[in-house]
Amino acid sequence: MKEHTGHQLDDLEEKYVEKITFCRSEIFKIQEYYLSTSHGLKKEIKEDVMEIKKTMDVIRNSIEAEAESLKELVDWVTSDKLKQANKIEETLLKTLNSQEKTYEDYTEYLGKLLKEFHSYKSITNFRVLFSDDFENLKIQSIPETTQPVLPVFTAGHFYKDEVSKLLGTVNFPNIKPDNRRIKPMENASTQLKLTGKQTRRDVEKSEVKPTLSLSSSVTKVREYKVPGVNRVCHISSGKSGRLWASDDVGNLVKTDLQGNQLKKIRTSGGSEGYHTVTQDGDLIFTDRKNKVINKIKQNKTIIEFIKTGDWEPISIHSSHINGDILVGMRNDEEAKVTRYNKTGKEIQNIQRDNQGQELYSDPHYITENINGDICTSDCHNQAVVVVNKMGKHRFSYTGQGYMFFPFGICTDLLGHIIVYDGYYENKTVDILDQDGQFLFVLLTSQQSTECPRGICVDDENNFLVGEYFSNIAKVYKYLE
């Protein structure tokens, strides 16, 4: 009986492992295949929308070109018919002028004849009245002329359908549309498979660090005051729960998660994202006034790290991928992003897109995504400008409302882009996927604070928000 009960427990254990394995497999499929494939199809649809717009623009231009050709043909025929009408008028008037000349000549003849008859009345020599000349005096008959036959205009007969045929037609070709290609799902990773020897305890142990995903709700974990600043315009997350926070008047403070001040320095920085923590735990920050980038070593010494020449360094970010340093800079009317390696050597400048258009106007916050994309908040351009690691423009996100004023920006370990929209009618924290697709509003001013500004994700994958109108920082959990 005990052996039988043991078999039942073993069977139940195996069933449990089987069910958990199934759940993990389905989670993996959804996250790694179904979601990514669906996003890919949505991106393909967007590309189709652009292609349709281009095609319809070509068709509209063709219709207008045909209409213009038809107008030219109508103008030519109209001109020809007007010339014909003018010729008819000229012929008729020439005939009438000739008739008028005939009657003028006849009137002149009658005048002369009238004078001659009057002269015979006063002659006293009667012989003249019986002469041959007198006998030959006769009034010629009035010349006959014809009345003109006036031309008649016969209107042409044309109809809308006939004109429509002249201008061509727009229709769909007799082609069956192809189904969108959905890539086949590869086999689930072998890491998801559990052997029959694994127990429920093994499964629970393996579930200690599950794959993170976006939570259905955002939960505030804690909040604390940042000493030494009057507002929190930018936050840089360091190691071991240490944070650097700055206000808009040059105060830069290092704190722990309890809000204890560990260090404070004075800088020339303003409300932009002008500081970052390197892979080694050092702080680097821009000095706009002197056009240099400084570094604070962990032994608390401050050194001049990079000189930026004629360019004013505004924002800065240290790559978590390779330690490169990304700097948003401005010079008079121009702006750019420059990449330095971890030793401070300049290795890349990004300023224009493939069409030669300026990418940036005021790159005042900057970060890097897990795929190497460089994401920049540009308030003057009202856009988050994203280029790949080679500097090629990928997309620009311009918000969800009438206006968009992007400020603090960061990314997380899932590749999400998180940005604060400071336009007064919005005041939201938006979350995008890696390709710039808007997902949802992470925080509203009603949920968090009236005006967040500095944002970052800490090493525990919590989301930090610094307030602009106070020195309070709030910590939220948004992944699960």
Steps between C-alpha positions, in 0.01 A plus 500: 500500500783736589676415175179576311467833680862578415432433133203739514719773652769440240239521225362823648853640523564418135166648397583820687840525333334433166245778554763750615716410202203562273436841659862605465505380141187700416639810673818464297301463178289808572796719594752379244278414203140618505564852633809564287333356189188711560714812540678408178168468317387836639824653374441337160149650491647844572741451211206396280316818603798707387521303174128550434537873559792514255305297240190716535711815466636362170144418383374845597789661315420285193133605509597866527753459217235342273253773593763760412559329164127496434478866592781578256320302228173684574686831488655404165163396349337812643769717345452326164123549510539865597730549201235335281231733639724801439555387139125467441445845646774643281343348184151626585623850579699510176184415303296762685770761452491427125122538497530826690751626240254404221228718651743782565595494130131485399416793727783699346363413152150617600640829626670570169187401306288726717723798426484426131119495498495828689728652240260408221218685677674835460597459134321738260614324191229244451703317245719359772199338661444306181859400449633143518683577827179592669322202355769271642456629853343215695509410870684175552325249721607457862770231528385181666695354791445198719445497875763312697422158636606513865696202634347281769689340791416136557594402855708189546364202688717365779420327825672447834558129436667573166727762657575257785614239247731756342670548838557131569376299797621396845423143597651191658684252277348154479755358744427306815677665797775296664471408864751671725788269573500388861836352583481147641556459870826337589510229761496625857836535665631185661543706814123485542489121499489318830607142544286248677747502787433867581271555795256771595765651724741514204235679296426751776873564538539558127209747513677729748613729213227477237511686170390857564215659308288814524261494792132577453532771767762737639563487876680764703768333712625801694586867481763715668639851498828569325698736726703784355281568193182704455368279218597173329567570132717197428587172673796269434487154652825370644609179666375361833188715501690828473344784299619832364234770467521859375284813493497792255750724684811280500451292817603135449446263792579134568252319726403154613149356468406638841569855386824545697741744336836338429663771287418838349681703234431824314489491119403728211225257399135588456175307464630260233639147538860609549640214714532121483667212685753284312541122507781550751274699732661838425281807446557713190325830442505779242624853556318707239670823597856370452404244232654204677387170652618429853536170683466430871702193589379276780781639712309832470761681287363712213695500173449665162419205276403624150521838325220557248659787305248751363206278590299548818432163670137483616407139580703187566458123540748222573425181305422190705593292193861602434573801721489752212397854592218665303479879514229730364662828393406835352690770311314817399221372270634143469472195723643148496569186701864399544624159612822464701655174614551440870845662485354823357602459134248638249384220268167608347293810417129482419339813360296437182275233352542330161336797324741745660236644734596605852402234754526711813423847627533470879607149614454573870447141625666189356513125566580169329278196443598134538543464121743793483243756378570856615182665630494878540236736638489813285249747639552759223422239235219359717629148439689207643760439229631143476800394290672163492855447624631588152324836518226419247163656581249229596195698610378806687223481759289817514259420781130424518354849528488831316840601642791299640776631729732206581725530806645217712560177308627151586478137387462170684635146467209406270583773251210728590549874451354710782464877455330784685275731295502840672238673284259657748192325359673160509753462785527124448774240509469304173641153444597383149631176364845468346368605156325815622151353519300671776388240755321696772529785750710375789419790733272802490531815710203379704675170575841638590565871530400818328823529307758218488825578320798274568443126449710184507484124563711374791694173530194333655292586191293755686395823332612824669333837448637833620260790553561839342314709758652330805801292606297178526595182312248217467571135426253284306480131415377447144649161404402160632 
